[in-house]
Amino acid sequence: MTQWQILQGDALVGELSEYGCDQPFFLARFTPGPGWESVRALFEAWATYGPDPDGTRFVALVKPLQDLELTLAQVDGRQPPLRLFKDCMVRIDGSEARLRYWHSV
């Protein structure tokens, strides 16, 4: 399974280790990195996202995450990094994460 790093520039936010699939999501274990505390509150708010008929809550939660310009990079470096919340989406809830990407990696 694939190993990923969530990066903000060169700073390691955390690591994902895929262990399964629940289409359309890949399931992963999340390990926080040194940069996690600076983004933790935004990811925790995103993890609570639920029904949102007009999409306003989605935008309010995702826009600040997009503005961080985080990337998701495969540890083995075989593919170029993905831009979080542009090329892919990650929801982190404690030590569990769900990953979905929109182009082939």
N, C-alpha and C positions, 0 to 999 in steps of 0.2 A: 504494500500500500504506500501511497505517497506521503512524504513528509514536507511540510510547508513552514515558512517563516512569515509572520506578519511584521512588516517593517514600516517605520516612519523615517524616511531618509535612510540613514545607516543604523538607526536605533532599533533594536529588537523589541517589539511589543509583545510577541509571544510566538509559540510554536504549535502547529497542528499536526497530529499523527492520525491519518485516516485508518479506520478499522472496519468500516462497513458502508452500506448504502441503503437508503430509504428514498427511492426515486421520488422527486428529482434531486434529492440532497445526498451528499456524501457525509457520513458521520465521522467525527474526529474527536480525539482527546485534546484538550487545550492545556498548555503549560505556559503560565505568564512569564514574560521576560522583564528586563529592567525598565522598559518604557510602558508597561501595563498600567501603572497607577495613574498616569496622566490621561488615559483614555477610558479607564474602567467605568466611570459613571455613564458615559455615552453608550457603551456596549450593554451595561446593565439596563438602561432605559429601553434600548432596542430589543432586549430579550423579553420584555414585557409586552411587546406589540401584539395586539389582537384585532378584533373586528374594528373596521375603520371605513364605513360606507363611502365617504367622500374623499378619502386619501389624505386629508390634512394632517392627521397624526403621523402617517408614514413619512411625509415630507419633513415634518418637524423633527422626527427622529433621525432620518437618514441624512439630511443635508449637513448637519454638523459633522457626521462621520465622513462624508464625501470631502468636506473641506480640510480634513486632516491629511489628505493625499497619501493614505496608507497603501502599501502594495503587499501582494501575496506572492512570495517567491518559493519555487520548489527548491528544497535543500540541495538536490543533485544538480541544479542549474541547467537542466535539459531544455527548459522552456523559458521564454522571457517572463518577467513578473507580470501579474495581473493587477489592475487597479481596483482596489476594494470599492464596492458600491458603484462601479462603472462597468467592469468586466465580470465581476463576481460579487457574491453576497455571502457574508459570514454572520451567523448568530452564535454568540457565546453565552452560555448559561453555566456559570461555575467552571467545572472541568470538562464540560461537554460542549461541542460545537457542531454546527450544521453548515455545510459549505455547498454553494451552488454557483457554477460558472456558466457563461453564455457562449463561449467559443471553445474550440477544442484545445486541449493542453496535452 
